[in-house]
């Protein structure tokens, strides 16, 4: 089961890196991952807040668990 999770994470990272390399190579403005996120954040300002909230909750859940 762990290898399935790690495979999904690895494929996701490789897909993001592959898209970023493609976006940087084609020289078209506004299509890198950062630029897309900036555009969406400008249109929906609540998005960065919600994303930070979710990431913060997951970090707290995974890394600061109470011992049983």
N, C-alpha and C positions, 0 to 999 in steps of 0.2 A: 504494500500500500504506500509506503514511503517513496518507493521508486516512481510510482505514478505521479505523486505530488511534485517530486523533484524534476521529473520529465516535463510536466506542465510548466513549471517555473522556468526551466531551461529553454523550452521552446518559445515561451513568451518573451524572455530576454533576447533571444536570438532574433525573433521577429521584430522587436522594437529596434534593435541595433541595425538590422537589415533595412528597415524602413528609413531610419535616420541616415544611413549611408546613401541610400537611393535619393532621399530628399536633398542631401548636400551635394550630390553629384549632378543633379539635373539643373542646378542654378536657377530654379524658379523661386521667386520670393514668397514667403509666407507658408511654406509647407513642411518645415521641420516640426518635430514634436513640441518644442518650446513655443514656437510661433503659433501653432494651432491652439495650444493651451492658453496662451495670452489672449488670442482672439475670442475663445469661448469664455474666458474669465471676464473679459470686457463686456461681453453680451449678457453674462449671467454672473454677477459679482458674488453670489452666495456659493458658487461652486468651490472656490479655494477654501472657504470656511468649512464647508461640509466635508471636503476631502481631507482637510487637516484634522477635523474632528474624528472621522472614521479611522484614519491612520493612528491618531493618538490613542483612541480606545483600543485598537488592536495591539499597539505597543504595550499599553498598560496591561492588557489581558495576557499577553504572551511573556513579557519580561518581568513583571512585578507581581507575580502570583503569590498568594498567601500559602505558606506551608500547611499541609493538612495534618 
